[in-house]
Amino acid sequence: MTPAARVQAAIEVLDLVIEAARSNGAPADRLIGDWFRTRRFAGSGDRRAVRELAYRAIRLCGEVPETGRAAMLRVAGEDPQVAALFDGSRHAPAAIVAGEQAAAGGIAPAWLMQRLAESGIDAAQAESLLDRAPLDIRVNTLRAGVLELPEGGQRSVAANGWRYPPETRIEQTSAYLEGMVEVQDAGSQLTCEAVAVRPGETVIDLCAGAGGKTLALAAAMENTGRLIAADADRMRLSRLAPRAQRAGATGIETLLLDANREMEALAPFVDKADAVLVDAPCSGTGTWRRNPEARWRLTDKQLDRYAAIQSRLLDIAARLVRPGGRLVFVTCSLLDAEGAGQAAGFLARNPGFRAETPGLPAGTPRGAGLRLSPYRDGTDGFFVARFVRL
Ligand SMILES: C[S@@+](CC[C@H](N)C(=O)[O-])C[C@H]1O[C@@H](n2cnc3c(N)ncnc32)[C@H](O)[C@@H]1O
């Protein structure tokens, strides 16, 4: 593909991303992958270039743009080399006409900027939510052997973490293929450390999904005790078993929950768990580095729905914790409605619990918990709180 054809391709991809953002369709990553699957003429260099152009445009537009072309004109506005490729030649975007409007710039929609500001995130901090994320990995202590890591990494803030530049390819390395490392953001690793699990304990990962955090817990438990991975999404939960096998994590019990009737399956665990992790569904404002178009999709109504389910799952988790046990609440959000506000609400409703500061090597106190942020900690954004049952 010529450089101009790549710009036109990025415009077409952006049109799909914009449509999906309006209709709650597939995420950008998947749409970009699908677009290339039907265009075999594009080589790997083309794919990388188109992807980078599309993501650059997504990062520059705070609100959902009118069209892919308007979004790419925003890139052209700050990059004369891209502007010069709008030349109307074969496969190239049409020439820019006088007065043609680029999409509006900005960090996020005004209502969301307001909510972030109310949560103590100023514009500079909000901007860093759109940085390119590095590649973080966690060394899997369950797999013994000679660990050959790629060049160019350095230890991260997490106990078993290494950090690499964003473009590093880990998936082809023997360390990855043999399950000796997992790709996991350093902040995500730290939230697992906050659970402070010990070998032999009974631990419930209440929103385990495909098991990103479950695997870290299994490693810290050294494959002993009981580790229950629960989730209401059958598809996600089904991806855990092959991952666990690759990682050498044995004995994880999966538990499919019926959303709204979770206690039916969880009844045997009432008052039994040494620790419960609630990695709750949330708006994902802390992961815009990886999904920058998520900020085009979020509405205040959705935010209210996330907050409601977080409260409900916290109260369910409280019933599972044994006296003296711990409940760790995590969201990948920087909004207080899904963080400090949620923790305060939990403590008010559950006087049988007290908050305890998770002793992590990063993060800033926020309400009854800690906040990790791209700006201060170089991690994805998270809120994490630990409650101990009295
Ligand atoms: C933030 S994700 C979890 C990510 C996962 N812990 C990881 O580290 O990869 C939130 C999860 O909550 C699950 N969930 C949503 N409603 C739920 C419910 N009522 N009970 C349990 N899990 C639920 C979703 O299916 C989703 O997998």
The ligand as a Tripos MOL2 file, in Angstrom:
@<TRIPOS>MOLECULE
LIG
   27    29     1     0     0
SMALL
NO_CHARGES

@<TRIPOS>ATOM
      1 C1        -13.1450   -6.1320   35.1620 C.3       1 LIG1
      2 S1        -13.7880   -7.5940   34.5310 S.3       1 LIG1
      3 C2        -12.8280   -8.8320   35.3110 C.3       1 LIG1
      4 C3        -11.4520   -9.0040   34.7290 C.3       1 LIG1
      5 C4        -10.6810  -10.1600   35.3280 C.3       1 LIG1
      6 N1        -10.7010  -10.1740   36.7750 N.3       1 LIG1
      7 C5         -9.2210  -10.1190   34.8720 C.2       1 LIG1
      8 O1         -8.3340   -9.7720   35.6480 O.co2     1 LIG1
      9 O2         -8.9960  -10.4460   33.7090 O.co2     1 LIG1
     10 C6        -15.3140   -7.7180   35.3500 C.3       1 LIG1
     11 C7        -15.9880   -9.0730   35.2330 C.3       1 LIG1
     12 O3        -17.1920   -9.0470   36.0020 O.3       1 LIG1
     13 C8        -18.0520   -9.9780   35.4160 C.3       1 LIG1
     14 N2        -19.4010   -9.8000   35.9560 N.ar      1 LIG1
     15 C9        -20.3700   -8.9590   35.5480 C.ar      1 LIG1
     16 N3        -21.4770   -9.1240   36.2940 N.ar      1 LIG1
     17 C10       -21.1950  -10.0770   37.2030 C.ar      1 LIG1
     18 C11       -21.9530  -10.6850   38.2590 C.ar      1 LIG1
     19 N4        -23.1990  -10.3250   38.5030 N.pl3     1 LIG1
     20 N5        -21.3490  -11.6440   38.9830 N.ar      1 LIG1
     21 C12       -20.0580  -11.9960   38.7300 C.ar      1 LIG1
     22 N6        -19.3120  -11.4680   37.7300 N.ar      1 LIG1
     23 C13       -19.8780  -10.5120   36.9870 C.ar      1 LIG1
     24 C14       -17.8960   -9.7260   33.9490 C.3       1 LIG1
     25 O4        -18.3500  -10.8320   33.2000 O.3       1 LIG1
     26 C15       -16.3980   -9.4880   33.8380 C.3       1 LIG1
     27 O5        -15.7200  -10.6490   33.4720 O.3       1 LIG1
@<TRIPOS>BOND
     1     1     2 1
     2     2     3 1
     3     2    10 1
     4     3     4 1
     5     4     5 1
     6     5     6 1
     7     5     7 1
     8     7     8 2
     9     7     9 1
    10    10    11 1
    11    11    12 1
    12    11    26 1
    13    12    13 1
    14    13    14 1
    15    13    24 1
    16    14    15 ar
    17    14    23 ar
    18    15    16 ar
    19    16    17 ar
    20    17    18 ar
    21    17    23 ar
    22    18    19 1
    23    18    20 ar
    24    20    21 ar
    25    21    22 ar
    26    22    23 ar
    27    24    25 1
    28    24    26 1
    29    26    27 1
@<TRIPOS>SUBSTRUCTURE
     1 LIG1         1 GROUP 0 **** ****
